[in-house]
């Protein structure tokens, strides 16, 4: 089974690689002895994320999540990186493909499927909903220091 590779780390960062997106199918997420999801890998723990989670997932043609789900507190952003398929939220079905981004509130009943003829690759970012404020939008600090490579 494929593993996330650490690239570099220090006090203020961790960098990892999940590998080529074309190799995502080599990952298997085991949620229990009976539940194994091929082509999915979570990365939050690998980068030591403290405010959210992320996962990459590939759906081969004709496959789907196979279940509906919601969250108690977490909002999700789904970024579609390649392929095409359909997304469903609260019974509403719509097309997604490369460049599509879908935000789903915690209570949204969701699922995704690949109805195309090529792999559908997505990145999902999960975070606590309703917490980002106008103050957060201005959180960055541009430093008066030259960039040295």
Helices and strands as residue ranges (DSSP letters): E 5-10, E 13-17, G 21-26, E 28-30, E 36-38, E 40-42, E 52-59, E 74-82, E 84-89, E 92-97, E 101-104, E 110-113, E 120-128, H 134-137
